[in-house]
Amino acid sequence: QVQLVESGGGFVQAGGSLRLSCAASRIIFNFNDMGWYRQAPGKQRELVAIIARDGSTNYADSVQGRFTISRDNAKNTVYLQMNSLKPEDTAAYYCNSDPPSSDYWGQGTQVTVSS
């Protein structure tokens, strides 16, 4: 079954940290660069971070220096370590391939940061 399952979201105060996980089907994980995306209420979904199969990474300017994306090839899992969280980071977070496929969107995981 081809799927992506996100977890690790929650409620945190500004300045806090969370670590998101994305368990991916092997067919997705092994053949794609992977990304974390987020969508805040009333806004379009945006790319947060990507990690290529060779481990190289790129980040949106808004999270550069605060978020770290990583992948565990043995577990077919992608992580997003989020530090120094801000209220503007509040959103539903999703993982997907890069570029994203409409077939892969999962339920996402909600991150809420209070001021």
C-alpha positions as a printed Julia matrix, in Angstrom:
115×3 Matrix{Float64}:
  0.0    0.0    0.0
  1.35   3.41  -0.97
  1.01   5.83   1.89
  2.53   8.47   4.12
  1.64   8.74   7.8
  2.56  11.85   9.74
  2.79  12.08  13.53
  4.33  14.13  16.31
  2.29  17.31  16.18
  0.86  18.98  19.23
  0.4   22.13  21.24
  3.51  24.03  22.35
  4.39  27.47  23.64
  6.44  29.87  21.57
 10.11  29.0   21.79
  9.39  25.34  22.27
 10.26  22.35  20.12
  8.53  19.47  18.37
  9.73  16.59  16.25
  7.5   15.38  13.44
  7.8   11.95  11.86
  6.6   10.65   8.52
  6.48   6.91   7.91
  6.55   6.27   4.19
  5.92   3.29   2.0
  9.2    1.97   0.65
  8.19   2.65  -2.94
  7.74   6.33  -2.12
 10.76   6.69   0.12
 13.34   4.93  -2.01
 12.58   6.68  -5.29
 11.86  10.24  -4.25
 13.24  13.31  -2.68
 11.0   14.02   0.3
  9.49  17.2    1.66
  7.56  18.63   4.56
  4.75  21.02   3.72
  2.35  23.02   5.86
 -0.98  24.72   5.5
 -2.27  27.35   7.88
 -5.97  28.22   8.04
 -6.95  30.41   5.1
 -3.58  30.06   3.41
 -2.16  27.96   0.62
 -0.05  24.94   1.35
  3.64  25.81   1.32
  6.89  23.92   1.17
  8.82  23.95   4.45
 11.85  21.74   3.81
 13.1   19.11   1.42
 15.68  16.37   1.64
 17.06  14.65  -1.41
 17.96  10.99  -1.64
 21.61  12.01  -1.29
 20.8   13.78   1.97
 21.12  17.35   0.73
 18.56  19.73   2.2
 16.8   23.0    1.48
 14.57  25.13   3.67
 12.05  27.88   3.32
 13.48  31.21   4.45
 10.91  31.38   7.24
 12.26  28.24   8.95
 15.94  28.37   8.01
 18.08  27.9   11.1
 15.17  26.69  13.23
 13.98  23.51  11.49
 16.01  20.46  10.5
 14.83  17.79   8.08
 16.38  14.33   8.11
 15.68  10.86   6.8
 16.29   7.38   8.15
 16.68   5.1    5.16
 16.48   1.95   7.28
 13.09   2.97   8.66
 11.68   4.67   5.54
 11.0    7.67   7.76
 11.45  11.41   7.34
 11.73  13.71  10.35
 11.29  17.41  10.92
 12.91  18.78  14.07
 11.33  22.13  14.84
 13.0   24.43  17.35
 12.32  28.0   18.46
  8.73  27.64  17.33
  6.71  30.77  16.63
  2.94  31.33  16.55
  3.21  31.77  12.78
  4.39  28.15  12.54
  0.89  27.05  13.51
 -0.4   24.84  10.69
 -1.21  21.34   9.59
  2.04  19.68   8.52
  2.24  17.11   5.76
  4.98  15.1    4.17
  5.08  14.18   0.5
  7.53  13.6   -2.25
  9.3   16.52  -3.88
  7.68  17.53  -6.11
  4.49  16.52  -4.32
  2.1   13.94  -5.72
 -1.64  14.3   -5.34
 -1.75  10.57  -4.67
  0.41  10.81  -1.56
 -1.22  13.45   0.65
 -1.98  11.99   4.07
 -3.95  13.28   7.04
 -1.18  15.52   8.26
 -0.35  16.42  11.84
 -1.45  19.64  13.55
  1.07  21.95  15.15
 -0.24  24.77  17.31
  2.12  27.32  18.82
  0.78  29.69  21.45
  2.26  33.12  22.1
